[in-house]
């Protein structure tokens, strides 16, 4: 098997800057040119540092940046792998947890807040609820293999859940547990640039491109059960829709 040093451009070229930055740039180019293939495992850090003739500290600094950018993923107990872009089918109504699990990714959430209260005027319009109706609100960062992938804000009518504490790893699993999982949804997508606060939460640069999605989920009787706003990293997702000529 060729050494990684033979696959990337030399680090002792004319480019300036610290060694870890030159290594980071060389690895980034190799990843984007697919010299390193999606889901390919990198050698153990000790072996990789020896291969590249750099210290483990230098190597770790370069790898940390690429993990934060979503180009590499660390899997506990397995090592570091080249990330594969997530292809999300618009035709299938599935949760983030289900999408990641189907790709063998480990999912977790970092909670920014969860609460209950009376519906706001904007929520009332979106959810079709009367003023004063109770709702639950859930704000979190979604991770796959410890890489922050999306920021998610969800509002659920009070009849949909027993309490805000009833939501664990998956909102849809909690809704399914109460018999209120949505059976269809309407989604709206647009390109955005992350502001400084959002970028800090996702560990990316302010102004980086992203995808903003509004989703309203419906029950079989037509009631709205979910209103979710999500900001997805543009460097990690491809959204795919199948089209045909039938109306």
Secondary structure, 3 states (H helix, E strand, C coil): CCCHHHCCCCCCCCCCCCHHHHHHHHHHHHHHCCCCCCCCECCCHHHHHHHHCCCHHHHHHHHHHHHHCCCEEEECCCEEEECCCEEEECCCCCCHHHHHHHCCCCEEEEEEEEEEEECCHHHHHHHCCCCCCEEEEEEEEEEECCEEEEEEEEEEEHHHCCCHHHCCCCHHHHHHHCCCCCCEEEEEEEEEECCHHHHHHHCCCCCCEEEEEEEEEECCCCCEEEEEEEEEECCCEEEECCCCCCC
